[in-house]
Amino acid sequence: MRIKHFFFLLLFSLTNIQAYAAARIQHWQSSQGGQVYFVASPGLPMVDIRLVFDAGSARDGKHQGIASLTASLLETGAGQWSADQLAQRFDDVGAKFHYATNRDTSSISLRTLTQADLFTQAVTTFQHIISQPRFAAQDFQRIKEQTLIGLKQQQERPGYIAKKAFYQSLYAQHPYAHLKAGDPESVSAIQLTDIQKFYQQYYVSNNAVLVIVGDLTETQVKETAEALFSSLRTGEKAAKLPQASLPVKGKKQHIAFSSTQTHVLAGLPILSRKDADYFPLYVGNHILGGSGLVSKLFGEIREKRGLAYSAYSYFSPLAVQGPFTLGLQTQNKQRTIAIDVMQQTLGDFITQGPTQAELTAAKKNITGGFVLRFDNNKKLLNYVAMIAFYQLPLDYLQTFQDKVSQVTLEEIKSAFHRRVKTDLLQIISVGGE
């Protein structure tokens, strides 16, 4: 009955969007030194909790794939409980557990009801997972083998091959150069002791931020934060990542693959989360390739010439310079012309910039739908976790629309001209000849 009640609440909960738009982020430091970020969301007896560690794939070192593998092992057993027992403890109280790894972070999340007995069991189970993972040898071997099977299957997909080559081309020896899952060779070499060392180094309170969004009082949140952080070793914060350099020269690389479609990726390492050019680049890219059917890339490549079903571009801001990516899929015989049109469209945009009408439409589109991006607890949690990890201003959500509205044509043109060096563009294509 508890599970049914939980999903009934999820299905039928309707929350005032304006309340989320005005959400105030509270921030403090726990007695153990851990950073806590809290947004009160009363009305629905539910809470989302996320611990974010600076333990993404950029911390893999020579063991590429170890961050992802470590995170996937956490739910296989903790303390006195097996994987099945952990799952049952969450199921009994209608709670949901989740983990994820990207380039900068590994995160562990819990969603639970706030009724005292249900909340206590869910948080206690969560606490055991983060602080007492078993890392049993048989579980390690099983998950490792599953990972290797997945990696081998991925190598049969042109999109994966293109993405792997793309990041290697952009980042060379930088920690962002490899995909988060690693490759068969690197994962095969990882030993259980490597997993244990990685966990001991990075899953510590000084290397984490705790984000809580939901129907709890500040007192309850402080008690929960103290309990969670006190169960972790204090440890040290991970060292800052090195800055990513632009490639020395431009590159076009075609990788032959037996497929009817060619996958194309192009780009450069450009944007960090705190970059002064963030908003001009973000708004400008919405016009260039981020707005779907009405973007310039889509119009030139798809609408005018029918060279691809879709064409797009986006920035992926990270702790240091994340990639600016342009992409499309096209018939093998149209590969060269499609790439030429993509480059020409980008070049024209950098030279000419957008029109005032395009900028006005982009601002309206971005700001008009912004509050819908965090109109429930889960979405809001994602944003607050991003703000917390990258140490962005606590009023980021409240000021976002104003900052978008203040972007000018001159700022967009200047930012793209200074930052997007077309002569250094890295272009990877994978497909038939």
C-alpha positions in Angstrom: 0.0 0.0 0.0 2.9 2.4 0.7 4.2 1.9 -2.8 0.8 2.5 -4.4 0.4 5.6 -2.2 3.8 6.9 -3.4 3.1 6.5 -7.1 -0.4 8.0 -6.6 1.3 11.1 -5.2 3.8 11.2 -8.1 1.1 10.8 -10.7 -1.4 13.3 -9.4 0.8 16.0 -7.8 0.3 19.4 -9.3 2.6 22.2 -8.1 2.4 25.9 -8.7 5.1 26.7 -11.2 5.6 30.2 -9.9 6.5 28.7 -6.5 9.4 26.8 -8.1 10.4 29.9 -10.1 10.8 31.8 -6.8 12.5 28.9 -5.0 15.1 30.1 -2.5 18.3 28.1 -2.2 19.6 27.9 1.3 23.3 27.0 1.8 25.5 26.1 4.8 28.4 24.0 5.8 27.9 20.9 8.0 30.0 20.4 11.1 32.1 17.9 9.1 32.8 20.5 6.4 30.3 19.2 3.8 28.4 21.7 1.7 24.6 21.6 2.0 22.1 23.2 -0.4 18.4 23.1 0.5 15.2 24.2 -1.2 12.0 23.9 0.8 9.1 22.6 -1.3 6.1 22.1 0.9 2.8 20.7 -0.2 3.7 17.2 -1.3 5.1 14.9 1.4 8.2 13.9 -0.6 11.9 14.8 -0.7 14.7 14.4 -3.2 18.3 14.0 -1.8 21.5 13.9 -3.9 25.1 13.6 -3.0 27.4 14.9 -5.7 31.0 13.9 -5.6 33.9 15.4 -7.7 34.4 11.9 -8.9 33.5 11.9 -12.6 35.4 10.2 -15.4 37.9 13.1 -15.4 39.3 11.5 -12.3 39.8 8.1 -13.9 43.6 8.6 -14.5 45.1 5.6 -16.1 42.1 3.5 -15.2 39.6 4.8 -17.8 36.1 3.8 -16.8 36.8 3.4 -13.1 34.5 6.2 -12.0 31.5 4.7 -13.8 32.4 1.2 -12.6 32.7 2.4 -9.0 29.3 4.1 -9.0 27.6 1.0 -10.6 29.0 -1.2 -7.8 27.5 0.9 -4.9 24.0 -0.8 -5.1 25.4 -4.3 -5.1 25.6 -4.5 -1.3 26.3 -2.3 1.7 26.9 -3.1 5.3 24.9 -6.1 6.3 22.6 -5.9 3.3 22.9 -7.6 -0.1 21.8 -6.0 -3.3 18.4 -7.7 -3.0 18.0 -6.6 0.6 18.9 -3.0 -0.3 16.3 -3.0 -3.1 13.7 -4.5 -0.8 14.3 -1.9 1.9 13.7 0.9 -0.6 10.7 -0.9 -2.1 9.1 -1.4 1.3 8.9 2.4 1.8 8.3 3.4 -1.8 11.7 5.0 -2.2 13.8 5.2 -5.3 17.6 5.1 -5.5 19.7 6.2 -8.5 23.3 6.8 -9.4 24.9 8.5 -12.3 28.4 9.4 -13.6 29.5 12.1 -16.1 32.8 13.8 -16.9 32.8 16.0 -13.7 30.7 14.2 -11.2 29.4 11.0 -9.8 26.1 11.4 -7.9 23.9 9.3 -5.7 20.2 10.2 -5.4 17.3 9.2 -3.2 13.6 10.0 -3.6 11.4 9.2 -0.6 8.3 10.1 1.3 8.7 12.3 4.4 6.5 10.3 6.7 8.8 9.7 9.7 9.2 5.9 9.6 9.4 5.7 5.8 11.9 8.5 5.6 14.1 7.0 8.4 14.4 3.7 6.7 15.1 5.2 3.3 17.8 7.5 4.5 19.4 4.8 6.7 19.6 2.5 3.7 21.0 5.4 1.6 23.6 6.2 4.3 24.8 2.6 4.3 25.2 2.6 0.5 27.4 5.7 0.5 29.5 4.9 3.5 29.7 1.0 3.7 29.7 -0.4 0.2 30.7 -4.0 0.2 32.6 -4.1 -3.2 32.4 -7.9 -3.1 34.7 -9.7 -5.5 31.9 -11.6 -7.2 29.8 -8.5 -7.7 32.9 -6.6 -9.1 33.6 -9.4 -11.6 29.9 -9.6 -12.7 29.5 -5.8 -13.2 32.9 -5.6 -14.9 31.9 -8.4 -17.4 28.6 -6.7 -18.1 30.4 -3.4 -18.7 32.8 -5.1 -21.1 29.9 -6.7 -23.0 28.3 -3.3 -23.4 31.5 -1.7 -24.6 32.0 -4.3 -27.2 28.5 -3.8 -28.5 29.0 0.0 -28.6 32.1 -0.5 -30.8 29.7 -1.8 -33.5 27.8 1.5 -33.6 29.1 4.4 -35.8 27.7 7.0 -33.5 29.8 5.7 -30.6 33.0 5.4 -32.8 32.4 9.0 -33.9 32.0 10.3 -30.3 35.0 8.5 -29.1 37.2 9.9 -31.9 35.7 13.3 -31.4 36.6 13.6 -27.8 40.1 12.2 -28.4 40.6 14.8 -31.1 39.4 17.7 -29.0 41.1 16.9 -25.8 44.2 14.8 -26.6 45.9 14.1 -23.2 43.4 16.0 -21.1 41.2 14.1 -18.6 38.1 14.8 -20.7 39.6 13.0 -23.7 38.0 9.6 -23.1 34.4 8.5 -22.8 33.1 7.9 -19.3 32.7 4.1 -19.6 36.3 3.7 -20.8 37.2 1.1 -23.4 37.5 -2.7 -23.3 41.3 -2.5 -22.7 41.2 -0.1 -19.8 38.2 -1.7 -18.1 39.8 -5.2 -18.4 42.8 -3.9 -16.5 40.8 -2.5 -13.5 41.2 -4.5 -10.4 39.0 -4.6 -7.3 41.7 -2.8 -5.3 41.6 0.0 -7.8 37.9 0.4 -7.2 38.4 0.5 -3.4 41.2 3.1 -3.7 39.1 5.3 -6.0 36.2 5.2 -3.6 38.4 6.0 -0.6 39.9 8.9 -2.3 36.9 10.6 -3.9 33.8 9.5 -1.9 34.6 11.7 1.1 32.8 14.6 2.7 35.2 17.3 1.6 34.8 16.2 -2.0 31.0 16.3 -1.9 28.0 18.6 -2.0 24.6 17.6 -0.6 21.4 18.8 -2.3 18.0 18.4 -0.7 14.7 19.6 -2.3 11.4 18.8 -0.7 8.9 19.0 2.2 11.3 19.1 5.1 12.0 21.7 7.7 15.5 23.3 7.9 16.0 21.4 11.2 15.2 18.1 9.5 17.6 18.9 6.7 20.4 19.8 9.1 19.9 16.5 11.0 19.9 14.5 7.8 23.0 16.3 6.4 24.9 15.8 9.7 24.0 12.1 9.6 25.1 11.6 6.0 28.3 13.6 6.1 29.3 12.1 9.5 29.1 8.6 7.9 31.7 9.5 5.3 35.5 9.9 5.8 36.5 13.6 5.8 39.2 13.2 3.1 40.3 16.0 0.8 38.8 17.8 -2.1 39.9 16.7 -5.5 42.6 18.8 -7.2 41.5 21.3 -9.8 41.4 20.0 -13.3 43.9 21.5 -15.8 42.5 23.9 -18.4 41.8 22.5 -21.8 43.8 23.9 -24.7 42.5 24.5 -28.2 43.9 22.1 -30.8 47.0 23.2 -32.5 45.4 22.9 -36.0 42.2 22.0 -37.6 41.4 18.4 -38.6 39.1 16.4 -40.8 39.1 12.7 -40.2 37.0 10.1 -41.8 36.7 6.6 -40.3 35.4 4.0 -42.7 32.5 1.9 -41.3 30.0 -0.3 -43.1 26.8 1.8 -42.7 24.4 3.5 -45.0 24.6 6.8 -43.0 27.6 8.8 -42.1 27.7 10.3 -38.6 29.4 13.7 -38.4 30.6 15.5 -35.3 32.6 18.8 -35.3 33.7 21.2 -32.6 36.2 22.6 -30.1 36.7 22.7 -26.3 35.3 26.2 -25.4 32.9 26.7 -22.5 33.2 26.3 -18.7 30.3 26.9 -16.3 31.6 30.2 -15.0 32.7 31.6 -18.3 32.1 35.3 -18.8 30.8 34.6 -22.3 28.3 32.0 -21.2 25.1 33.8 -21.9 26.1 35.3 -25.3 27.3 31.9 -26.5 24.3 30.1 -25.1 21.8 32.5 -26.7 23.7 32.7 -29.9 23.8 28.9 -30.2 20.1 28.7 -29.7 19.8 30.6 -33.0 22.6 28.7 -34.7 21.7 25.1 -33.9 20.0 24.7 -30.6 16.4 25.5 -31.4 15.6 22.5 -33.5 13.5 23.0 -36.6 14.0 26.8 -36.7 17.8 26.9 -36.2 20.1 28.1 -39.0 21.9 24.7 -39.2 18.6 22.9 -39.6 17.4 25.4 -42.2 20.5 25.3 -44.4 21.2 21.5 -44.1 17.7 20.0 -43.9 15.2 22.5 -45.2 17.0 24.0 -48.1 19.1 21.0 -49.2 17.7 17.9 -47.7 21.1 16.6 -46.7 20.1 15.3 -43.3 17.1 14.6 -41.1 18.5 16.8 -38.4 21.4 19.1 -37.8 22.3 20.7 -34.5 24.8 22.4 -32.3 25.2 22.8 -28.5 27.6 23.8 -25.8 28.3 21.4 -22.9 29.8 23.6 -20.1 31.9 21.8 -17.6 34.3 22.6 -14.8 36.8 23.6 -17.4 36.3 24.1 -21.2 33.6 21.7 -22.3 32.9 20.9 -25.9 31.1 23.0 -28.5 29.5 20.3 -30.7 27.9 20.4 -34.2 26.4 17.2 -35.5 24.4 15.6 -38.3 23.8 12.3 -40.0 23.7 12.1 -43.8 23.9 9.6 -46.6 27.4 8.4 -47.3 27.5 10.0 -50.8 26.4 13.4 -49.3 29.0 13.5 -46.6 31.4 16.0 -48.2 28.7 18.5 -49.2 26.9 18.2 -45.8 30.2 19.0 -44.0 30.9 21.9 -46.3 27.4 23.4 -45.7 27.8 22.9 -41.9 31.1 24.8 -42.0 29.8 27.5 -44.2 26.8 28.1 -42.0 28.9 28.3 -38.9 31.4 30.7 -40.7 28.6 32.9 -41.9 27.1 33.1 -38.4 30.4 34.1 -36.9 31.0 36.7 -39.5 27.5 38.2 -39.7 25.9 37.3 -36.4 22.1 36.8 -36.0 19.5 39.3 -37.0 17.5 41.3 -34.5 14.4 39.3 -35.3 16.2 36.1 -34.7 17.6 37.3 -31.4 14.2 38.5 -30.2 12.6 35.2 -31.1 15.4 33.3 -29.3 15.1 35.3 -26.1 11.3 34.8 -26.1 11.7 31.1 -26.6 14.3 30.6 -23.9 12.7 32.8 -21.3 9.2 31.8 -22.0 9.7 28.2 -21.3 12.4 28.5 -18.6 10.3 27.9 -15.5 9.0 24.6 -17.1 12.5 23.3 -16.8 12.2 23.0 -13.0 8.5 22.8 -12.4 8.8 19.7 -10.2 11.1 18.6 -7.4 13.2 16.3 -9.6 13.9 18.9 -12.2 14.6 21.5 -9.6 17.0 19.1 -7.9 19.0 18.8 -11.1 19.4 22.6 -11.4 20.3 23.0 -7.7 22.9 20.2 -7.9 24.5 22.0 -10.9 24.5 25.3 -9.0 26.0 23.6 -6.0 28.7 21.7 -7.7 29.9 24.5 -9.9 29.4 27.1 -7.1 27.2 29.3 -9.2 25.3 32.2 -7.5 22.4 31.1 -5.4 20.1 33.4 -7.3 21.1 31.8 -10.6 17.5 30.6 -11.4 16.0 34.0 -10.5 18.4 36.0 -12.6 18.7 33.6 -15.6 15.9 35.2 -17.6 17.1 38.7 -17.1 20.6 37.7 -18.2 19.3 36.1 -21.3 17.1 39.2 -22.0 20.2 41.5 -21.7 22.3 39.7 -24.3 22.9 41.9 -27.4 23.7 41.2 -31.0 27.2 42.7 -30.5 27.9 40.4 -27.6 26.9 37.3 -29.5 29.0 38.3 -32.5 32.0 39.2 -30.4 31.8 36.0 -28.3 31.6 33.7 -31.3 34.3 35.6 -33.2 36.7 35.4 -30.2 35.9 31.9 -29.1 34.9 29.7 -32.0 38.0 29.4 -34.2 36.8 27.8 -37.4 40.4 27.1 -38.6 40.9 24.9 -35.6 37.6 23.0 -35.9 37.9 19.2 -35.3 35.7 17.3 -37.8 35.1 13.6 -37.4 33.0 11.5 -39.7 32.2 7.8 -39.5 30.5 5.8 -42.3 30.8 4.3 -45.7 32.8 5.7 -48.6 
